[in-house]
Amino acid sequence: MYIYSENNIVLGKYLICGLISAGLTFGCNNFAKAGEFIVKDGKPKAEIIITAKPTRLVKLAADELQGYLQKITGAQLPIVHERSEDYPVAIYIGKSAGTDALGITDEGLSADAYRMVSGPDYLALLGYDADFEPDELMARTMAHKRNDRERAQKAWEELSGTTGHSPGGGYFKALHQPSGIWTMDKGGSLQAVYGFLRDLGVRWYMPGELGEVVPQRNSIDLPVVDQTVTPDYAYRDLRLGNA
């Protein structure tokens, strides 16, 4: 789930416990270790890899992973589009040429389900991702803010030939204006990132640093993991807080 404010994005990572099925969530401390490290003694040993044209939520997922790993360890992992020889470990977020080569796909991952799969030198955090794009009618009759409803209603009446209520009058609630993120965007890979961070001990109880629990450690092992997490409920009613 995603909850937004006008000036910044407050994500439904606070509600991720409701997304993850019981019995499938366990800490990385319980994972076997692959022998490699994501971070070792405060230094990055991995790079984050996303496709060159990521969806909005894949880009956000990469930023979130980078930011929280830095909060945990002090190390900043680079975000790149192709694997290099500079780091022994690759963290793939979302579909890319790298995950295709490994045979890791988003097949069957609906309703923000995700896969967390590792190998000797990689970790893949993958779900179904897609940007929502409004059709022309929606775009023209959409109210972008609360005080834009009158214009949206007039546009609807002109296009539809009716005086009925414009279905786009409340669409501004579904779009976070600063980021361009819609509640209808699909972000399984973002949920995978939050699941992984939660396995590291990160918790979110309310927006802001006061509501976060971020463990401090110098090193993070590359886990040995192969799991698929499916939400208990396929439907979530999302709202934005745009004015």
N, C-alpha and C positions, 0 to 999 in steps of 0.2 A: 504494500500500500504506500501511497505517497501523499504527504500533506505539505502544502506550500503556503508561504507567506508572500507578501507583496515584494519584499526586497531580497529575500534569500529563500533557498529551497530547504525545507525541513522534511526529510524523507521518512517514509514509514519504516525505517530500520528499527524504530521504537516498537513496531508491531510485528517484527519478523518472527517472533516465537509462534504467532498464530499461523504463519505461512508454512513452517517446517513441520513435517509429520512427526508425531511422537515415535520414539524408538529409532529414528534415523539421524538424530543430532547427537554428536558427542565431540568432546574437545580434541584439539590437535595434540594435546599432551597424551592422549590415548592412542594416537596413530603410531604405526611403525615409522621408522625414520629411514629415508632413502640414502643417507650418507652425505648428501649435499645440503647446502644451506641457502635460504632465501636472504637472510642477513646473518653475518658472522662477526661478532665482536664490534657491532655498531657500523659495519661497512656493508654496502649492498653487494650481494652475490647473484642477483637476478635482475632481469629487465622485464618490464611489463609490455606485452605485445598485443596490439589491436590492429584491425584492418585499416588501410589508408582512408577508407570512407566509412567510419563507424556510425552507427545509429546514435541518437542523442543520449540514450541511456547507457550504451556501451562506453561512450566517452566519459560520461559521469562515473560509471563503474571504475574505470581506470583511474580517474582523479581521486575517487574515494579510497581505493586500495592504496594508491601512492601516499595519500595524506595520512591515513591511519597507520600504515607501516612506519611512516616517519615519526608519528606521535609515539608509537610503541618503542622504537629502537633508535631514533635519531637519524636513521639512514634514509636517503631519498633514492628510490629506484627510478630509473629513467623509463619513460613511456615512448615506445618506438613502434614502427610498423613492420619491421623485418628483424629477424634474429641476427645478432652479431656474434663475434667471437670474443667480445669483451667480458661477458659474464657466463659462468658455467650453467646457470639455470634460466629457463624461460617461463614466464607466467603468461599464458594465453587467456585473454578475456574476450568472449564472444567468438563467432566464427571468423576464420581468417585462413590464409593459405597454409599457415602452420598447423591449425587444427584439422584442415582437410587432409594434409599429408599424414597426420597421425591417425586418421580415420575416426575422429571424434566429431559427432554431429549433434544437431539439435532435434533430431527425429523423435517424435513422440513427446516432446517437452512443451506441453500447452499449459496455460494458466499459470505462467511464471515458475513452472518446475525447472529444475536445473541439474546439471551434472558437475561433479567435482572429481577429476581424474588426474592421476599423477603417473610419471614414469621416472626413469633414472635421473633425468635432467630437466624435467618440465612439470608444470602444474597447469591444468586447463580448468577454467571456471566458465561454464557455458550453459546458456539457456536460449530460448527462442526470443529474438530481438527484432523489433520492427518499429519504424517511425510511422505515426499516424499522420495522414495528409488529408485535410478537409477537401471535399469536392467544391466545385465552383459555386454552387448554390449556397452551401454552408458558409463559404468564405465571404460571400457578398451579403448575406443576411445575418451574420454573426455580430453580436454585441461584444465589443472588445473590453468594455468596462461597464460598470453599473449605469453610469450616466450616458452610455451610448445606446441604450435600448430603444429610444425613440427613433433614432436613425435606422437601426436594424429593423424595427417594425415597419417603417415606411418602405425600406428596400424589399421586405418580404411581400408587402401588399402590391407593390409595383410588379414584382416578378410572378406572384401567384394569382393575381387578380382577385384576391379575397381580402376580407378585413379581419380574418381570424388571427389568433395569437401567433406570433412568429416563433417557430421552434428554435431559432437561433438566439433568442433573447437572453438565455442563460449560459450560452456557450463560453462566455468569458471565464466562468468558473472552472472550465476544463483546460484552460491554457495558462501556463505560467509565463507571463509576458517577458520577463528578463532573459529567461533561458530558452524559450520556445518549446518547452516540454509540455506535452499533452498528457492528461490522465489516461488517454487511450493508447499511448505508446506502450509497446511490449518490451519488458526488461527482465527476462529470465537471467541473463548474465549478471545484472546488477544484484539480483537476489542471491546469486552464487557468491558474489563478492561479500555480501553481508553475512551469508552463512559461514564463509571462511573466517571472516573477522570475528564472528561470534565464537567460533571454535578456538580462536586465539585468546578469548576471554573478554573481548570488547562488549560492552553493554550500553544500551541507550534507553534512558527512562524519561527524558524530556529534552526539548531542543536546547542547544547551547552546551558549552563545556561543563557547566554545573551538573547537567543531567547525564553526562557520559562517564563510563568507567573504562579507562584505557590502561591496561597493565603495562608495566615497564620491564623491558628485558633487552639484553644486548644481542641475542641471537635467536633466529627462528629457523628451525629445521625444515627442509623439504619433506612433507609427509608422504607416506605411502597410502594412497586412498583411491577408491573407485566406488563412488556412490551416486545414486540418483535420488533427489529429494522432490517429492510431490506435495503440493499444498493440500490441506484437509478440505478446503473450500475453494471451488473454482471461481466464485464470484465475489468481487470486492467492490463496494460502491465508493468511488473516490471523488474528492472535492478539493478545489483550490481556494485560497483565501485572497484572490485578487480583489482590489477595491473597485 
